[in-house]
Amino acid sequence: MPQKPIVYDAPTPERRATTVEAIQAEILERLIYSVGKDPIVARPHDWLRATILAVRDRIMDRWMESSRETWRTSHKRVYYLSLEFLIGRLMRDAMSNVGLMEPVQQALKNLNVDLGDLINMEPDAALGNGGLGRLAACFLESMSSVGIPAYGYGIRYVHGLFRQEMSEGWQVELPEDWLAHGNPWEFERRESAYEVGFGGHVEPVTDPDGEVRQEWQPNEHLLAVAYDTPIVGWRGARVNTLRLWSAQPIDPILLDKFNSGDHIGALEESSKAEAITRVLYPADSTPAGQELRLRQEFFFSSASLQDIVRRHLQQYGDLGSLPDKVAIQLNDTHPAISVAELMRILIDEHGLKWDYAWKLTKGTFGYTNHTLLPEALESWPVALLERLLPRHMQIVYQINAEVLTEARTRVGFTDQQIAAVSLIDENGGRRVRMGQLAFVGSHSINGVSALHTELMKQTVFADLHKLYPERINNKTNGITPRRWLMQCNPSLTKLISERIGPDFLDDTDKLKGLLPSAEDPGFQQQFAAIKLENKRRLARLIKDRVNITVSPEALFDVQIKRIHEYKRQLLNVLHAVALYDDIRAHPEREWVPRVKIFAGKAAPSYWNAKLIIKLINDVARVINNDPAVRGLLKVVFLPNYNVSLAEIIVPGADLSEQISTAGMEASGTGNMKFMANGALTIGTMDGANVEMHKEVGADNIVIFGLSTEEVEERRGRSEVPRSVIDASPRLREVLDSIASGVFSPDDPHRYRDLVGGLYDHDWFMVARDFDAYCAAQAKVDAIWRDRSKWNAIAIRNTASVGFFSSDRTIRQYAADIWNVPTA
Ligand SMILES: *Cc1c(COP(=O)(O)O)cnc(C)c1O
């Protein structure tokens, strides 16, 4: 039912004062009246809460004004649907973006509280696994910064990504508890709650006008309740909303059960509903395949679409203008069921004709693909969809019938190609392919780096691309320069401002202005002094967390990211062992002192990834304690990698390891964070590394290894990796020592199978790329020995990072996919 339209005129919002005195008074007021604590007994967490509330108050007016403005101007809204948002801490981000860092710091100082301590106490919101979730968080901030009216939609997981601890070098997963002390950023919106159904059956009903409609009658119902968090753009340009859904039981059912004395039944109902949003699936790059996961996907898709359609009708009163006023971006296939859900809402609930509804749907959705691996593409058994979402299954069949008809009428389309574009995979148990559904239901399908987009056209979506050649486009990922340069590296930001002025803060392309300073010895010294300071801080953190002493003068060689065979942490460890052998064999040589720093979580069910963590720790123990190494090489594994840890490690890195098997990393964004902070990259021609190489120039990045085509070619040919290993005495020595238990005397065979895999198939080309990698590392050493050259390259990296700002990425989405203006 259309609601009364909301009319906003434009009263000038009252802004809260931002003087030190006003902020100080308000923090105290919040402490007493909102937290309920006497300042004399207040604990650090109480101060944190009071401070967040005071900061939040200074965002509220802008938040409301941003929303009013969209109603007033009738601007198109963008909705970013993502099952993951890896936001990290919000307080520093918010303060910095609205220019409150200094007054808040001073106000707290007057109250004898240290702002830095409070910042470190804020929980790190880890509602995501890795790059895909972090991208969603960077995009939210950029959409606010470039002035796009946007909403992020996702799930309010009670437990985010597990906390990682080490037990004798093995990963142990512990539950994460970001909501334990409450969440002062969020607003619960009980009035924005929607019913989401599952199961049941579909019934044809005849309308009074004689039209037959299908009506889905679910036999399970639950409530999606909205929780809103403000997302502030740079300089407070705009404040958008991250709306996360929480699942709750529908009260009447519970009351019925309670009243009839079935207390246990009522509680079961309630915990069953809440289970949907209880925990984030901890797998990265592989689909979950569990019914609960499909329930999560439909739950948040349905709630979000109901909300979007409700808001649209409230403002515009008709659905025909949907594609003109609404853009919905699907972050990977996790929300792909939205295509069928929007069709159901348009046809079954609003009585639109199929063809018209299909046109509106395609005009509204865009889909971002994040992976090429066939085994990593989401698909659901037809039987499961039929049981859980019977009406959606019918709609999928009907969409498929149309796609297949289109394919059949296309001259030159073979049966094999027709099978490839089908939404139903008929090989070995019928399954619905979510990538195909997202593709056909969208007017735009984008990859996340130039290379990845080209490969998408050639592989996963080759035949759909032939059928709809205008749809695939590229949007190379980016990172927000606010969090990943200005906030995490304030000293470097200040130095750059002094050198080229502050314009780069609003336009990262202006960093190019640093290029002439790259050769300036005075500037190099200043740049290097800041890096050293950041390395000292990182060295202290390493000492605190894992009790390893490292020299800040050594080369800090860093690989931090999810642990995955395609990311090849194993290749990096093999290099550590090779260096270890070399240092002991040639004590007379001048070795470049190195610290190899690793961090990252492995999916709990991914055995080889967990074994690689154990290997890193085993190798670390032996090398760090061998006096023959004389401290020239240290290996460190920092537990519990998350956004907050990255914010400390990245500014302290000299060398950034981006060494995935070519063709397997869709883009990477970690690579961009390091580049911004003046690290050199050692990497393969994969993902966005290719574009980094182009932006910074071949002399300022160390590239090695097989190309995508060479990897493809080698996998196709039945070459025996053993011959590769036999041809490299250095590699053989390394593998022999690991396989024979040199690093695992307590269990000499621990790594036999891991090493065996390299002899057997070496799917990830670790053995094949080993010699090239070692040669590239030797090149890194050579550059390090010429410190002036190193510093010049580091400066050129920071100077060339402009393209990788997520503001640029978002402007491209806005212009090419969403058709919305940007500031
Ligand atoms: C940036 C980031 C990632 C992505 O890193 P890649 O190196 O691109 O895989 C993953 N996790 C966290 C916490 C990040 O900040």
The ligand as a Gaussian input file, in Angstrom:
#p B3LYP/6-31G(d) Opt

LIG

0 1
 C       42.774000      -5.155000       2.728000
 C       42.421000      -6.301000       3.576000
 C       42.275000      -7.565000       3.008000
 C       42.514000      -7.854000       1.547000
 O       43.887000      -8.115000       1.372000
 P       44.457000      -8.806000       0.029000
 O       45.934000      -8.714000       0.209000
 O       43.983000      -7.973000      -1.099000
 O       43.963000     -10.182000       0.001000
 C       41.941000      -8.617000       3.839000
 N       41.768000      -8.439000       5.165000
 C       41.930000      -7.237000       5.738000
 C       41.744000      -7.108000       7.215000
 C       42.251000      -6.124000       4.980000
 O       42.389000      -4.929000       5.567000

